């Protein structure tokens, strides 16, 4: 409620609603709760009232008090409604702008993606296969910002529509080792994980998804050339390329990130706060290119940041990038610098 204004009888030309009581009073200073929008009393009415001190001209004092009370109550109600509207508006502004589904959230890149998204205030929906591992990594989080769903993308029938309700963006970081290892246990080889899992996910997503970022690998178009022919002995590059093609032909707005050999981590024993403090040492600068010509290493931290940055950069939609880490300071979390790097790759590719 606004602060009442002290007015004398002669100067009060306030609202018609409240003037009955004000103008029938003596010429002592009065409390007026009128608003500028209610300044509608005519000078004629004001003049006629000024000549008379009779209370009966505008009703009894008790009626005046009732009118004043009604006016104050009305203004209080208006003030409360305005406050509620302002709080609602503020709540809408503070609401996360994106609801991001992270698939492979407990992996080396995925956990960094989750930490980065939550640091930015986005809502995160994670699909994980191991709830114990997810609990250890992410702990107890505000359910409004983080929810974990136990599911396996290799089994399309368990990808319930409720997983995707309200999701606006997707980052997929699933993957396995190129050569047989313990990670292949439980039918977790490249065909099932890198191909069928991605295909099932893309096929199940609603048409409302605004942007899908897929982490793949450099060398997918060079699988028959050294040294990638060795890396592809069990088909990992072939299956990753099949997943890329399926996504790019799906009609979903996409970006594909192809890192080199992954370094830094995986930080599988870190909690979220520790993850946010992880750095890639002195190799923080970034090279981004197109055409699958790069060779080298890429920090998992850089890959995660590239994925998160891509969600905010329309210039990355429909594009495939290779990315390496090199010595130097790098773009960090600067959106403008990342945009320059991504757009620079477009120019570099067109000149080849």
Secondary structure, DSSP 8 states (H G I E B T S, - for coil): ----EEE-TTT----HHHHHHHHTS-SS-EEE---GGG----HHHHHHHHT---GGGG--HHHHHHHHHHHHHHHHHHHHHHHHHHHHHHHHHHS-S-EEEEETTTSTTHHHHHHHHHHTT-EEEEEES-HHHHHHHH-S--TTTEEEEE--TT-GGG--GGGGTT--EEEE-----SS--GGGTTT-SHIIIIIIHHHHHHHHS-TT--EEEEE--TTTT-TTSTTHHHHTTTSHHHHHHHHHHHHHTSSS-EEEEEE-EEES---TT--HHHHHT---TTB-EEEEESSS---SEEEHHHHHHHHHHHHT-GGGTTEEEEEEEESB---TT-HHHHHHHHHHHHHHHHT-
